[in-house]
Amino acid sequence: MSFEEEKQSALAILEGIELGTMTADESHALLEEADPTLVYFIFKWIRKRYRDHDEAAMVMGRLNDIRNTFRSITRKAKAGEDDPIVQWFEGEHVYKDLEGAEFIDIIVEKLEG
């Protein structure tokens, strides 16, 4: 998969959860194929971005539906938490300050670079 395709796929996962454009099953299928660190980052960005947001209940509900229905995805995200890129990102950036596309650009570039 090309670099641009990786970005598009990652953004589709994030927006699928964020905007509700995918079912939990559709999100699961894409998350199964994703890098564990990317899964961790997507889940963390959503949690941080929507912590005090007007749409928090809906977005967090979709995220929790995926996490509770597909425990393997929750374990996958947990496995990605220990990647050194996470420490780098969290030292340089603030999740909630980044829009979805900008966040994905940074993450995919670092993961693929």
N, C-alpha and C positions, 0 to 999 in steps of 0.2 A: 504494500500500500504506500502511495506517495505521501510526502509530508503534508500537502494540502488536503489529501483525503483523510489523513489521520486527524487533522484539525477539524474538518467537517464532521467526522464521525464523533469525535469527543464533544463538539458543540451540540450535535444532535442529541446526545445522551443528556447533557446538562439541560438543554432547553426542553427536552421531552419531560423531564421531571419538573423543572421550574414552571413551564407554561402549560403542562398537562396535555401535551400533544401526542403522548404515547401512553399506552396502558402499562401497568406494572410488568406484564409478560413481555411486552415489546422492549421495555427498558432492560429487563433481566437478560434477554437474549444478547443485547449489545454489551451490557456490563460483563457478561460471562467471557466475552472475547477481549475485553479491555485489560490493560496493564493494571496490576493491583495498586500501584501508586496513583495512577490516574483516577481510579475508583475512589481511593481515599480523598484525593483532592476535590473531586466533584462533590462528594458528600459533605466535606468540611466547608467548602465554599457555600453550599446551600444553607447549611446550619448557621454559618456566620452571617451571611448576607440577609437571611430572613429572620434572624433572632428577634428584632424589634420592628418588623415590617407589617404593614396592614394585611398583606396576603399570607402571613406566616402560617396560619392554620391550614390553608389549602396546600401550600407548597410542602410544608413539613409533613402533612398527612400523606401526600404522595410518596415522599421519601421514606417515611416510616412504613408505608404499605410494602414497598420494595424490600426494605431491610427486614421486616418481620415475616414476610412471605417467603423470601429467598435467603435463608440464613447463610448459604454459601457466599453470597455477595457481601454480606456483613463481614464474614471471615476474610474475604478477599481484601476489603477495604482496610481491615485491621492489619493485614500483612503488609500493605503498602505504607503504613504509617512510619515504619522504621527506615525508609529510604533516605539517604543523605540529602536528596533534593528537597524533601519536606523541610528539613532543618534550614537549608539555604533559603527556600522561599519564605518561610516564616520569619527569618531574620531580615529579609529585604522588603517584604510586601505586607499589606494588610488586606485580608480576604475581602472584606465588605467594601473596600475602596475601589475594587476592580469590577467593571462590567463583565458579563459572561464571556463575550468574544475575546476581550482583552486578556482575561484570566486564562482562557484556553490557549491562546497564542503563546503566552509565557510558559505555561506548563508543558505543552506539546513540544515546543522548541527545546526546552531543557531536557525533557525525557528522550527526545529523538537525537539531540545534539551530542 
